[in-house]
Amino acid sequence: MSSELLASLWKATLETLYMTSVAAVLVFLMGLPLGVLLAIADRGGLWERPLLHRVLGTLVNVGRSVPFIILMVAIVPLTRLLVGTTIGTTAAIVPLVVAAIPFMGRVVEQSLREVDPGLVEAAVAMGSTHRQVILRVLIPEALPSLIRGTALMIISLLGYSAMAGAVGGGGLGDLAVKYGYMRFRTDVMLGCLVVLLVLVQFVQWLGDGLAARFDRTTSRPTRSLD
């Protein structure tokens, strides 16, 4: 592989990291409250609102049912409205975020459901508000599961970013298609695959490590809620 192509591979890797990291932050900020709302609004939840839960659940299911490549095309007007263009790495962040929010919402909901209901009942009996129960019981107790789910979300974003690159979003997907596929450069294709594999392995390793650490710290007795 020539130095020019190595430079292109490095540039594409940075573009992929840019798309994935910015999208991951936005997805977490929007997916976390969505998942919390799904968990507490369900029947038997902390703030039971069955109709709201049904509506949100339906929207999340619809969002998760649309293939990413179709979603990218379908929200082109929204992408142009938000960033002024539909081509490039910044434009690709919009469909990445839209596609991953429903996934993150379900991850958070599932993680909060795994928390021992007895802890929630005890917190409520002690006079804790809903906000205190969410911030001091549900989220801390579900933290290891939330970390593992966030790692899965980031890995999904890496896969989505490669697809986005194949249709003008830049990054490793764009490089793999332009040089690896269209110009029959097997070395470039393999280079892109190796970088993606390394990134996925690193995210999984980091997520597992952080989750294991917080598993140990959350095994201590429940903290005071005042």
Residue frames as a rotation matrix with the C-alpha (Angstrom) as fourth column:
MET 1
0.579 0.815 0.000 0.00
0.815 -0.579 0.000 0.00
0.000 0.000 -1.000 0.00
SER 2
-0.153 -0.675 0.722 1.48
0.626 -0.631 -0.457 3.35
0.764 0.382 0.520 -1.02
SER 3
-0.814 -0.211 -0.541 2.06
0.565 -0.504 -0.653 6.24
-0.135 -0.838 0.529 1.37
GLU 4
-0.825 0.556 0.097 -0.73
-0.462 -0.763 0.452 8.13
0.325 0.328 0.887 -0.39
LEU 5
-0.011 0.862 -0.507 -3.23
-0.102 0.503 0.858 5.38
0.995 0.061 0.082 0.34
LEU 6
-0.345 -0.177 -0.922 -1.99
0.851 0.355 -0.387 5.06
0.395 -0.918 0.028 3.92
ALA 7
-0.994 -0.001 -0.105 -2.67
0.041 -0.925 -0.377 8.77
-0.097 -0.379 0.920 4.34
SER 8
-0.443 0.890 -0.103 -6.15
-0.572 -0.193 0.797 8.24
0.690 0.412 0.595 2.89
LEU 9
-0.022 0.402 -0.915 -6.73
0.462 0.816 0.347 5.36
0.886 -0.415 -0.204 5.30
TRP 10
-0.716 -0.300 -0.631 -5.69
0.698 -0.277 -0.660 7.54
0.023 -0.913 0.408 8.23
LYS 11
-0.913 0.405 0.041 -7.96
-0.398 -0.909 0.125 10.38
0.088 0.098 0.991 7.07
ALA 12
-0.180 0.886 -0.427 -10.87
-0.324 0.356 0.877 7.98
0.929 0.296 0.223 6.62
THR 13
-0.266 0.027 -0.964 -10.28
0.760 0.620 -0.192 6.55
0.593 -0.784 -0.186 10.11
LEU 14
-0.938 -0.094 -0.335 -10.40
0.290 -0.744 -0.602 10.03
-0.192 -0.662 0.725 11.64
GLU 15
-0.654 0.756 -0.039 -13.61
-0.620 -0.506 0.599 10.79
0.433 0.416 0.800 9.74
THR 16
-0.053 0.628 -0.776 -15.19
0.166 0.772 0.613 7.58
0.985 -0.096 -0.145 11.04
LEU 17
-0.527 -0.200 -0.826 -14.14
0.828 0.097 -0.552 8.41
0.191 -0.975 0.114 14.60
TYR 18
-0.984 0.177 -0.026 -15.59
-0.171 -0.974 -0.151 11.90
-0.052 -0.144 0.988 14.21
MET 19
-0.345 0.910 -0.229 -18.93
-0.526 0.015 0.850 10.64
0.777 0.414 0.474 12.92
THR 20
-0.015 0.344 -0.939 -19.20
0.436 0.847 0.304 7.90
0.900 -0.405 -0.163 15.51
SER 21
-0.692 -0.324 -0.645 -18.12
0.711 -0.152 -0.686 9.91
0.124 -0.934 0.336 18.56
VAL 22
-0.914 0.399 0.066 -20.34
-0.403 -0.913 -0.056 12.93
0.038 -0.078 0.996 17.89
ALA 23
-0.169 0.894 -0.414 -23.30
-0.482 0.291 0.826 10.70
0.860 0.339 0.382 17.05
ALA 24
-0.259 0.035 -0.965 -22.72
0.602 0.787 -0.133 8.53
0.755 -0.616 -0.225 20.16
VAL 25
-0.949 -0.111 -0.296 -22.81
0.304 -0.573 -0.761 11.56
-0.085 -0.812 0.577 22.47
LEU 26
-0.669 0.741 -0.057 -26.03
-0.724 -0.633 0.274 12.87
0.166 0.225 0.960 20.90
VAL 27
-0.104 0.626 -0.773 -27.65
-0.182 0.752 0.634 9.43
0.978 0.207 0.036 20.92
PHE 28
-0.556 -0.146 -0.818 -26.80
0.699 0.449 -0.556 8.94
0.449 -0.881 -0.148 24.60
LEU 29
-0.982 0.147 -0.123 -28.17
-0.053 -0.826 -0.561 12.36
-0.184 -0.544 0.819 25.56
MET 30
-0.381 0.894 -0.236 -31.47
-0.903 -0.305 0.304 11.68
0.200 0.329 0.923 23.78
GLY 31
-0.129 0.317 -0.940 -31.73
-0.209 0.917 0.339 7.92
0.969 0.240 -0.052 24.22
LEU 32
-0.882 -0.264 -0.390 -31.22
0.302 0.317 -0.899 7.93
0.361 -0.911 -0.200 28.00
PRO 33
-0.752 0.656 0.066 -34.30
-0.501 -0.504 -0.704 10.05
-0.428 -0.562 0.707 28.85
LEU 34
-0.099 0.721 -0.686 -36.33
-0.890 0.244 0.386 8.15
0.446 0.649 0.617 26.25
GLY 35
-0.363 -0.110 -0.925 -35.41
0.049 0.989 -0.137 4.83
0.931 -0.095 -0.353 27.86
VAL 36
-0.993 0.017 -0.114 -36.10
0.112 -0.092 -0.989 6.13
-0.027 -0.996 0.089 31.37
LEU 37
-0.477 0.871 -0.114 -39.53
-0.848 -0.491 -0.201 7.35
-0.231 0.001 0.973 30.24
LEU 38
-0.065 0.424 -0.903 -40.28
-0.601 0.706 0.375 3.98
0.797 0.567 0.209 28.65
ALA 39
-0.645 -0.283 -0.710 -39.32
0.274 0.782 -0.560 2.17
0.714 -0.556 -0.426 31.85
ILE 40
-0.959 0.223 -0.172 -41.21
0.111 -0.262 -0.959 4.30
-0.259 -0.939 0.226 34.37
ALA 41
-0.485 0.822 -0.300 -44.33
-0.861 -0.509 -0.003 4.82
-0.156 0.257 0.954 32.23
ASP 42
-0.569 0.255 -0.782 -45.00
-0.261 0.845 0.466 1.10
0.780 0.469 -0.414 31.76
ARG 43
0.565 0.825 0.011 -47.62
-0.341 0.221 0.914 -0.76
0.751 -0.520 0.406 33.82
GLY 44
0.828 -0.238 -0.508 -46.29
0.549 0.526 0.649 -1.22
0.113 -0.816 0.567 37.33
GLY 45
-0.085 -0.917 0.389 -43.63
0.720 -0.326 -0.612 1.41
0.689 0.228 0.688 36.70
LEU 46
-0.662 -0.302 -0.686 -42.66
0.725 -0.490 -0.483 4.32
-0.191 -0.818 0.543 38.89
TRP 47
-0.591 0.476 -0.651 -44.82
-0.391 -0.875 -0.285 6.78
-0.705 0.086 0.704 36.88
GLU 48
-0.565 0.339 0.752 -47.43
0.547 0.836 0.034 4.53
-0.618 0.431 -0.658 35.27
ARG 49
-0.044 0.537 -0.843 -48.78
-0.618 -0.678 -0.399 5.94
-0.785 0.503 0.361 32.00
PRO 50
-0.092 -0.007 0.996 -49.82
0.362 0.931 0.040 2.97
-0.928 0.364 -0.083 29.79
LEU 51
0.842 0.467 0.270 -51.01
0.413 -0.234 -0.880 5.10
-0.348 0.853 -0.390 26.85
LEU 52
0.680 -0.666 -0.306 -47.81
-0.701 -0.714 -0.005 7.13
-0.215 0.217 -0.952 26.75
HIS 53
-0.193 -0.779 0.597 -45.74
-0.463 0.609 0.644 3.95
-0.865 -0.152 -0.478 27.00
ARG 54
0.254 0.366 0.895 -47.71
0.553 0.704 -0.445 2.37
-0.793 0.608 -0.024 24.14
VAL 55
0.990 0.127 -0.068 -47.23
0.028 -0.633 -0.773 5.40
-0.141 0.763 -0.630 21.89
LEU 56
0.369 -0.925 -0.090 -43.51
-0.874 -0.379 0.304 5.69
-0.315 -0.033 -0.948 22.64
GLY 57
-0.152 -0.407 0.901 -43.03
-0.162 0.909 0.383 1.94
-0.975 -0.088 -0.205 22.28
THR 58
0.637 0.455 0.622 -44.71
0.533 0.324 -0.782 1.99
-0.558 0.829 -0.036 18.87
LEU 59
0.915 -0.331 -0.230 -42.54
-0.403 -0.772 -0.492 4.88
-0.014 0.543 -0.840 17.68
VAL 60
0.037 -0.947 0.319 -39.40
-0.805 0.161 0.571 3.10
-0.592 -0.278 -0.757 18.88
ASN 61
0.028 0.025 0.999 -40.42
0.240 0.970 -0.031 -0.13
-0.970 0.241 0.022 17.15
VAL 62
0.918 0.321 0.233 -41.10
0.308 -0.209 -0.928 1.73
-0.250 0.924 -0.290 13.90
GLY 63
0.671 -0.716 -0.191 -37.74
-0.733 -0.680 -0.027 3.49
-0.110 0.158 -0.981 14.13
ARG 64
-0.179 -0.775 0.605 -35.91
-0.599 0.574 0.558 0.21
-0.780 -0.263 -0.568 14.67
SER 65
0.337 0.407 0.849 -37.74
0.330 0.793 -0.512 -1.45
-0.882 0.453 0.133 11.78
VAL 66
0.971 0.054 -0.235 -36.48
-0.181 -0.482 -0.857 0.91
-0.159 0.875 -0.458 9.06
PRO 67
0.490 -0.845 0.214 -33.22
0.868 0.495 -0.038 -0.24
-0.074 0.204 0.976 7.41
PHE 68
0.105 -0.508 -0.855 -30.47
0.435 -0.750 0.499 2.35
-0.894 -0.424 0.142 7.84
ILE 69
-0.819 -0.493 0.295 -29.81
0.459 -0.254 0.851 2.82
-0.345 0.832 0.434 4.13
ILE 70
-0.165 0.855 0.492 -33.51
0.813 -0.164 0.558 3.60
0.558 0.493 -0.668 3.53
LEU 71
0.538 0.341 -0.771 -33.63
0.786 -0.534 0.313 5.88
-0.304 -0.774 -0.555 6.57
MET 72
-0.430 -0.807 -0.405 -30.72
0.523 -0.588 0.616 7.91
-0.736 0.053 0.675 5.19
VAL 73
-0.840 0.151 0.521 -32.62
0.462 -0.305 0.833 8.63
0.285 0.940 0.186 2.01
ALA 74
0.076 0.995 -0.059 -35.96
0.867 -0.037 0.497 9.20
0.493 -0.089 -0.865 3.73
ILE 75
0.627 0.167 -0.761 -34.65
0.661 -0.631 0.406 11.95
-0.413 -0.758 -0.506 6.03
VAL 76
-0.300 -0.752 0.587 -32.62
0.942 -0.331 0.057 13.81
0.151 0.570 0.808 3.41
PRO 77
0.244 0.407 0.880 -34.81
0.305 -0.894 0.329 16.95
0.921 0.188 -0.342 3.82
LEU 78
0.985 0.107 -0.132 -34.23
0.153 -0.214 0.965 16.89
0.075 -0.971 -0.227 7.59
THR 79
0.266 -0.961 -0.076 -30.48
0.874 0.207 0.439 16.45
-0.406 -0.184 0.895 7.12
ARG 80
-0.286 -0.346 0.893 -30.35
0.778 -0.628 0.006 19.38
0.559 0.697 0.449 4.67
LEU 81
0.614 0.602 0.510 -32.43
0.165 -0.730 0.663 21.51
0.772 -0.324 -0.548 7.06
LEU 82
0.944 -0.196 -0.266 -30.14
0.275 0.017 0.961 20.81
-0.184 -0.981 0.069 10.02
VAL 83
0.182 -0.978 -0.105 -26.67
0.436 -0.016 0.900 20.96
-0.881 -0.210 0.424 8.46
GLY 84
0.338 0.030 -0.941 -27.27
-0.542 -0.811 -0.221 22.56
-0.769 0.584 -0.258 5.05
THR 85
-0.230 -0.426 -0.875 -26.02
-0.949 0.296 0.106 19.59
0.213 0.855 -0.473 3.01
THR 86
0.810 0.512 0.286 -26.57
-0.555 0.826 0.095 15.86
-0.188 -0.236 0.953 2.56
ILE 87
0.700 -0.650 -0.295 -22.97
0.224 0.593 -0.773 14.97
0.678 0.475 0.561 1.63
GLY 88
-0.143 -0.885 0.444 -20.02
-0.396 -0.360 -0.845 14.56
0.907 -0.296 -0.299 3.98
THR 89
-0.636 -0.239 -0.734 -19.24
0.438 0.670 -0.599 13.36
0.635 -0.702 -0.321 7.46
THR 90
-0.949 0.315 0.025 -21.19
-0.214 -0.581 -0.785 16.05
-0.233 -0.750 0.619 9.31
ALA 91
-0.231 0.903 -0.361 -24.30
-0.937 -0.106 0.334 15.34
0.264 0.415 0.870 7.23
ALA 92
-0.246 0.101 -0.964 -23.95
-0.115 0.984 0.133 11.61
0.962 0.144 -0.231 7.98
ILE 93
-0.987 -0.159 -0.023 -24.24
0.008 0.095 -0.995 12.29
0.160 -0.983 -0.092 11.72
VAL 94
-0.449 0.884 0.129 -27.95
-0.890 -0.431 -0.147 13.17
-0.074 -0.181 0.981 11.36
PRO 95
0.375 0.638 -0.672 -29.15
-0.646 0.700 0.304 9.76
0.665 0.320 0.675 10.09
LEU 96
-0.478 -0.595 -0.646 -26.72
0.117 0.686 -0.718 8.03
0.870 -0.419 -0.258 12.46
VAL 97
-0.948 0.136 0.289 -28.36
-0.318 -0.329 -0.889 9.74
-0.025 -0.934 0.355 15.43
VAL 98
-0.094 0.991 -0.095 -31.92
-0.995 -0.090 0.045 9.18
0.036 0.098 0.994 14.17
ALA 99
0.204 0.152 -0.967 -31.23
-0.419 0.906 0.054 5.49
0.885 0.394 0.249 13.57
ALA 100
-0.527 -0.580 -0.621 -29.57
0.248 0.594 -0.765 4.82
0.813 -0.557 -0.169 16.93
ILE 101
-0.640 0.310 0.703 -31.89
-0.713 -0.580 -0.394 6.69
0.286 -0.753 0.592 19.33
PRO 102
0.485 0.872 -0.064 -34.61
-0.777 0.463 0.427 3.95
0.403 -0.157 0.902 19.29
PHE 103
0.298 -0.465 -0.834 -31.94
0.205 0.884 -0.420 1.30
0.932 -0.046 0.358 19.88
MET 104
-0.754 -0.640 0.149 -30.49
0.043 -0.275 -0.961 3.23
0.655 -0.718 0.235 22.82
GLY 105
-0.243 0.760 0.603 -33.97
-0.904 -0.403 0.143 3.83
0.351 -0.510 0.785 24.24
ARG 106
0.708 0.510 -0.488 -34.66
-0.361 0.856 0.371 0.08
0.607 -0.087 0.790 24.34
VAL 107
-0.115 -0.836 -0.537 -31.23
0.360 0.469 -0.807 -0.61
0.926 -0.285 0.247 25.85
VAL 108
-0.799 -0.166 0.578 -31.88
-0.384 -0.597 -0.704 1.85
0.462 -0.785 0.414 28.68
GLU 109
0.182 0.952 0.246 -35.41
-0.912 0.070 0.404 0.55
0.367 -0.298 0.881 29.25
GLN 110
0.605 0.029 -0.796 -34.20
-0.010 1.000 0.029 -3.04
0.796 -0.010 0.605 29.46
SER 111
-0.469 -0.865 -0.178 -31.34
0.260 0.057 -0.964 -2.09
0.844 -0.498 0.198 31.80
LEU 112
-0.639 0.271 0.720 -33.67
-0.695 -0.605 -0.389 -0.28
0.331 -0.748 0.575 34.20
ARG 113
0.467 0.859 -0.210 -36.10
-0.703 0.505 0.501 -3.20
0.536 -0.086 0.840 34.21
GLU 114
0.186 -0.482 -0.856 -33.32
0.249 0.866 -0.434 -5.41
0.950 -0.133 0.281 35.59
VAL 115
-0.672 -0.405 0.619 -33.09
-0.425 -0.473 -0.771 -3.33
0.606 -0.782 0.146 38.78
ASP 116
-0.752 0.359 -0.553 -34.54
0.608 0.701 -0.373 -5.09
0.254 -0.616 -0.745 41.83
PRO 117
-0.027 0.823 0.567 -38.10
0.218 -0.549 0.807 -3.68
0.976 0.145 -0.165 42.31
GLY 118
0.508 0.207 -0.836 -37.58
0.828 0.151 0.540 -3.97
0.238 -0.967 -0.095 46.06
LEU 119
-0.547 -0.768 -0.332 -34.98
0.813 -0.582 0.007 -1.21
-0.199 -0.266 0.943 45.94
VAL 120
-0.718 0.359 0.596 -37.43
0.123 -0.777 0.617 1.10
0.685 0.517 0.514 44.17
GLU 121
0.350 0.912 -0.216 -40.21
0.372 0.076 0.925 0.27
0.860 -0.404 -0.313 46.63
ALA 122
0.176 -0.363 -0.915 -37.87
0.982 0.007 0.186 0.94
-0.061 -0.932 0.358 49.55
ALA 123
-0.840 -0.532 0.108 -36.84
0.542 -0.834 0.103 4.29
0.035 0.145 0.989 48.11
VAL 124
-0.358 0.801 0.480 -40.47
0.034 -0.503 0.864 5.31
0.933 0.325 0.152 47.56
ALA 125
0.483 0.554 -0.678 -41.39
0.649 0.294 0.702 4.19
0.588 -0.779 -0.217 51.09
MET 126
-0.209 -0.665 -0.717 -38.61
0.947 -0.319 0.020 6.43
-0.242 -0.675 0.697 52.42
GLY 127
0.517 0.560 -0.648 -40.28
0.414 -0.826 -0.383 9.40
-0.749 -0.071 -0.659 50.74
SER 128
-0.610 -0.790 -0.065 -37.97
0.278 -0.290 0.916 9.79
-0.742 0.540 0.397 47.74
THR 129
0.246 0.633 -0.734 -39.30
-0.575 -0.514 -0.636 11.72
-0.780 0.579 0.238 44.77
HIS 130
0.916 0.124 0.382 -39.41
0.220 0.642 -0.735 10.17
-0.336 0.757 0.561 41.30
ARG 131
0.729 -0.684 0.013 -36.35
-0.422 -0.465 -0.778 12.19
0.539 0.562 -0.628 40.33
GLN 132
0.069 -0.717 0.694 -34.41
-0.985 0.063 0.163 10.89
-0.160 -0.694 -0.702 43.32
VAL 133
0.478 0.154 0.865 -35.40
-0.186 0.980 -0.072 7.29
-0.859 -0.127 0.497 42.62
ILE 134
0.986 -0.092 0.139 -34.30
0.157 0.222 -0.962 7.61
0.058 0.971 0.233 38.99
LEU 135
0.547 -0.814 0.197 -31.00
-0.490 -0.502 -0.713 9.37
0.679 0.293 -0.673 39.69
ARG 136
-0.149 -0.657 0.739 -30.00
-0.979 -0.005 -0.202 7.60
0.136 -0.754 -0.643 42.93
VAL 137
0.035 0.183 0.983 -31.45
-0.445 0.883 -0.149 4.12
-0.895 -0.432 0.112 42.56
LEU 138
0.839 0.429 0.335 -32.42
0.052 0.549 -0.834 3.11
-0.542 0.717 0.438 39.01
ILE 139
0.832 -0.522 -0.190 -29.51
-0.363 -0.251 -0.897 4.55
0.420 0.815 -0.399 37.03
PRO 140
-0.023 -0.902 0.431 -26.73
-1.000 0.013 -0.025 3.71
0.017 -0.432 -0.902 39.57
GLU 141
0.070 0.085 0.994 -27.99
-0.418 0.907 -0.048 0.14
-0.906 -0.412 0.099 39.99
ALA 142
0.826 0.319 0.465 -28.33
0.261 0.514 -0.817 -0.33
-0.500 0.796 0.341 36.23
LEU 143
0.535 -0.623 -0.570 -24.98
-0.671 -0.724 0.161 1.31
-0.513 0.296 -0.805 35.43
PRO 144
-0.471 -0.761 0.447 -23.04
-0.263 0.604 0.752 -1.85
-0.842 0.237 -0.484 34.40
SER 145
-0.052 0.546 0.836 -25.84
0.760 0.564 -0.321 -2.87
-0.647 0.619 -0.444 32.04
LEU 146
0.863 0.363 -0.350 -26.09
0.111 -0.814 -0.570 0.70
-0.492 0.454 -0.743 30.69
ILE 147
0.097 -0.916 -0.389 -22.36
-0.669 -0.349 0.657 0.73
-0.737 0.196 -0.646 29.97
ARG 148
-0.598 -0.278 0.752 -22.53
0.238 0.834 0.498 -2.58
-0.765 0.477 -0.432 28.09
GLY 149
0.356 0.821 0.447 -25.54
0.765 0.019 -0.644 -1.29
-0.537 0.571 -0.621 26.14
THR 150
0.733 -0.155 -0.663 -23.74
-0.311 -0.942 -0.123 1.93
-0.605 0.296 -0.739 25.27
ALA 151
-0.405 -0.912 0.066 -20.79
-0.420 0.249 0.873 -0.09
-0.813 0.325 -0.484 23.94
LEU 152
-0.332 0.372 0.867 -23.19
0.705 0.708 -0.033 -2.06
-0.626 0.600 -0.498 21.73
MET 153
0.741 0.643 -0.193 -24.72
0.393 -0.648 -0.652 1.21
-0.545 0.407 -0.733 20.52
ILE 154
0.307 -0.713 -0.630 -21.28
-0.618 -0.653 0.437 2.59
-0.723 0.256 -0.642 19.58
ILE 155
-0.650 -0.521 0.554 -20.42
0.020 0.717 0.697 -0.63
-0.760 0.464 -0.455 17.73
SER 156
0.161 0.791 0.591 -23.70
0.823 0.223 -0.522 -0.34
-0.545 0.570 -0.615 15.81
LEU 157
0.777 0.099 -0.621 -22.81
-0.106 -0.952 -0.285 3.25
-0.620 0.288 -0.730 14.94
LEU 158
-0.298 -0.942 -0.151 -19.47
-0.459 0.003 0.889 2.08
-0.837 0.334 -0.433 13.53
GLY 159
-0.551 0.167 0.818 -21.35
0.606 0.753 0.254 -0.28
-0.574 0.636 -0.516 11.23
TYR 160
0.582 0.813 0.022 -23.85
0.658 -0.455 -0.600 2.40
-0.478 0.363 -0.800 10.25
SER 161
0.436 -0.465 -0.771 -21.01
-0.357 -0.875 0.326 4.87
-0.826 0.133 -0.547 9.56
ALA 162
-0.661 -0.670 0.339 -19.46
0.012 0.443 0.897 2.42
-0.751 0.596 -0.285 7.11
MET 163
-0.125 0.710 0.693 -22.79
0.941 0.306 -0.144 2.24
-0.314 0.634 -0.707 5.25
ALA 164
0.741 0.392 -0.546 -23.10
0.283 -0.919 -0.275 6.02
-0.609 0.049 -0.792 5.33
GLY 165
-0.101 -0.886 -0.453 -19.63
-0.336 -0.398 0.854 6.31
-0.936 0.239 -0.257 3.82
ALA 166
-0.595 -0.112 0.796 -20.64
0.554 0.661 0.506 4.11
-0.583 0.742 -0.331 0.92
VAL 167
0.217 0.740 0.637 -23.23
0.968 -0.248 -0.042 6.72
0.126 0.625 -0.770 -0.16
GLY 168
0.172 -0.241 0.955 -21.19
0.383 -0.877 -0.290 9.90
0.908 0.415 -0.058 0.27
GLY 169
0.956 0.288 0.054 -20.74
0.057 -0.362 0.931 10.15
0.288 -0.887 -0.362 4.01
GLY 170
0.229 -0.950 0.212 -16.96
-0.752 -0.311 -0.582 9.80
0.619 -0.026 -0.785 3.96
GLY 171
0.313 -0.182 0.932 -14.96
-0.842 0.402 0.361 7.62
-0.440 -0.898 -0.027 6.33
LEU 172
-0.583 -0.651 0.487 -13.80
-0.435 0.756 0.489 4.02
-0.686 0.073 -0.724 6.00
GLY 173
0.134 0.717 0.684 -16.90
0.406 0.590 -0.698 2.91
-0.904 0.371 -0.212 4.07
ASP 174
0.859 0.144 -0.492 -16.28
-0.303 -0.631 -0.714 5.55
-0.414 0.762 -0.498 1.42
LEU 175
-0.035 -0.966 -0.256 -12.63
-0.944 -0.053 0.327 4.55
-0.329 0.253 -0.910 1.08
ALA 176
-0.471 -0.124 0.874 -13.45
-0.106 0.991 0.083 0.83
-0.876 -0.053 -0.479 0.91
VAL 177
0.515 0.748 0.419 -15.97
0.393 0.228 -0.891 1.37
-0.762 0.624 -0.177 -1.89
LYS 178
0.839 -0.146 -0.524 -13.98
-0.459 -0.706 -0.539 3.89
-0.292 0.693 -0.659 -3.96
TYR 179
-0.037 -0.961 -0.275 -10.60
-0.999 0.046 -0.027 2.13
0.039 0.273 -0.961 -3.79
GLY 180
-0.593 -0.260 0.762 -11.27
-0.475 0.877 -0.070 -1.36
-0.650 -0.403 -0.644 -2.51
TYR 181
0.076 0.745 0.663 -14.37
0.291 0.619 -0.729 -2.21
-0.954 0.249 -0.170 -4.57
MET 182
0.880 0.394 -0.263 -14.37
-0.092 -0.403 -0.911 0.05
-0.465 0.826 -0.318 -7.64
ARG 183
0.444 -0.789 -0.425 -10.59
-0.877 -0.286 -0.386 -0.12
0.183 0.544 -0.819 -8.25
PHE 184
0.839 -0.025 -0.544 -10.18
0.000 0.999 -0.046 -3.74
0.545 0.038 0.838 -7.14
ARG 185
-0.194 -0.912 0.363 -7.66
-0.529 -0.214 -0.821 -2.79
0.826 -0.351 -0.441 -4.46
THR 186
0.467 0.373 -0.801 -7.83
0.313 0.778 0.545 -5.74
0.827 -0.505 0.247 -2.09
ASP 187
-0.475 -0.736 -0.483 -5.17
0.742 -0.039 -0.670 -4.25
0.474 -0.676 0.564 0.17
VAL 188
-0.805 0.248 0.539 -7.27
-0.358 -0.928 -0.108 -1.11
0.473 -0.279 0.835 0.73
MET 189
0.245 0.954 -0.173 -10.37
-0.445 0.269 0.854 -3.19
0.862 -0.133 0.490 1.43
LEU 190
0.280 -0.208 -0.937 -8.47
0.655 0.755 0.028 -5.33
0.702 -0.622 0.347 3.94
GLY 191
-0.789 -0.610 0.077 -6.97
0.397 -0.600 -0.694 -2.21
0.470 -0.517 0.715 5.54
CYS 192
-0.418 0.728 0.544 -10.45
-0.649 -0.658 0.382 -0.75
0.636 -0.194 0.747 6.10
LEU 193
0.516 0.637 -0.573 -11.70
-0.098 0.708 0.699 -4.03
0.851 -0.304 0.428 7.54
VAL 194
-0.147 -0.662 -0.734 -8.75
0.762 0.398 -0.512 -4.32
0.631 -0.635 0.446 9.93
VAL 195
-0.887 -0.171 0.430 -9.25
-0.067 -0.872 -0.485 -0.77
0.458 -0.459 0.761 11.22
LEU 196
-0.002 0.969 0.249 -12.97
-0.711 -0.176 0.681 -1.40
0.703 -0.175 0.689 11.78
LEU 197
0.465 0.126 -0.876 -12.22
0.304 0.907 0.292 -4.67
0.832 -0.402 0.383 13.58
VAL 198
-0.572 -0.752 -0.328 -9.70
0.623 -0.138 -0.770 -2.95
0.533 -0.645 0.548 15.84
LEU 199
-0.719 0.358 0.595 -12.16
-0.476 -0.878 -0.048 -0.16
0.506 -0.318 0.802 16.66
VAL 200
0.356 0.912 -0.203 -14.94
-0.483 0.366 0.795 -2.64
0.800 -0.185 0.571 17.47
GLN 201
0.233 -0.343 -0.910 -12.65
0.615 0.777 -0.135 -4.75
0.753 -0.529 0.392 19.66
PHE 202
-0.812 -0.572 0.116 -11.43
0.305 -0.585 -0.752 -1.66
0.498 -0.575 0.649 21.52
VAL 203
-0.373 0.751 0.545 -14.96
-0.721 -0.604 0.339 -0.41
0.584 -0.266 0.767 22.22
GLN 204
0.560 0.598 -0.573 -16.06
-0.149 0.754 0.640 -3.86
0.815 -0.273 0.511 23.42
TRP 205
-0.127 -0.716 -0.687 -12.97
0.718 0.411 -0.561 -4.22
0.684 -0.565 0.462 25.62
LEU 206
-0.875 -0.201 0.440 -13.46
-0.067 -0.850 -0.523 -0.76
0.479 -0.487 0.730 27.11
GLY 207
-0.019 0.964 0.266 -17.17
-0.728 -0.196 0.657 -1.35
0.686 -0.181 0.705 27.72
ASP 208
0.524 0.181 -0.832 -16.60
0.240 0.906 0.348 -4.72
0.817 -0.382 0.432 29.38
GLY 209
-0.465 -0.808 -0.363 -13.85
0.637 -0.020 -0.770 -3.28
0.615 -0.589 0.524 31.56
LEU 210
-0.778 0.223 0.588 -15.89
-0.423 -0.878 -0.226 -0.32
0.466 -0.424 0.777 32.76
ALA 211
0.287 0.951 -0.118 -18.96
-0.572 0.269 0.775 -2.49
0.768 -0.155 0.621 33.35
ALA 212
0.269 -0.261 -0.927 -16.92
0.554 0.829 -0.073 -4.94
0.788 -0.494 0.368 35.45
ARG 213
-0.792 -0.607 0.066 -15.50
0.326 -0.512 -0.795 -2.09
0.516 -0.608 0.603 37.50
PHE 214
-0.549 0.645 0.531 -18.90
-0.738 -0.672 0.054 -0.62
0.392 -0.363 0.846 38.30
ASP 215
0.336 0.603 -0.724 -20.28
-0.121 0.789 0.602 -4.09
0.934 -0.115 0.338 38.99
ARG 216
-0.260 -0.531 -0.807 -17.89
0.753 0.412 -0.513 -4.28
0.605 -0.741 0.293 41.91
THR 217
-0.966 -0.173 0.191 -18.57
0.039 -0.830 -0.557 -0.76
0.255 -0.530 0.809 43.16
THR 218
-0.293 0.931 0.216 -22.35
-0.770 -0.364 0.524 -1.11
0.567 -0.013 0.824 43.01
SER 219
-0.015 0.275 -0.961 -22.25
0.251 0.932 0.262 -4.33
0.968 -0.237 -0.083 45.03
ARG 220
-0.939 -0.316 -0.136 -21.86
0.220 -0.247 -0.944 -2.27
0.265 -0.916 0.302 48.17
PRO 221
-0.348 0.861 -0.370 -24.96
0.836 0.106 -0.539 -1.46
-0.425 -0.497 -0.757 50.32
THR 222
0.187 0.536 0.823 -27.44
0.833 -0.531 0.156 1.04
0.521 0.656 -0.546 48.87
ARG 223
-0.813 -0.568 0.130 -26.52
0.445 -0.749 -0.490 4.64
0.376 -0.341 0.862 49.59
SER 224
-0.417 0.652 -0.634 -28.61
0.540 -0.383 -0.749 7.05
-0.731 -0.655 -0.192 51.61
LEU 225
-0.173 0.458 0.872 -31.27
0.960 -0.119 0.253 8.78
0.220 0.881 -0.419 49.53
ASP 226
0.663 0.475 -0.579 -31.40
0.622 -0.780 0.072 12.07
-0.417 -0.407 -0.812 51.35
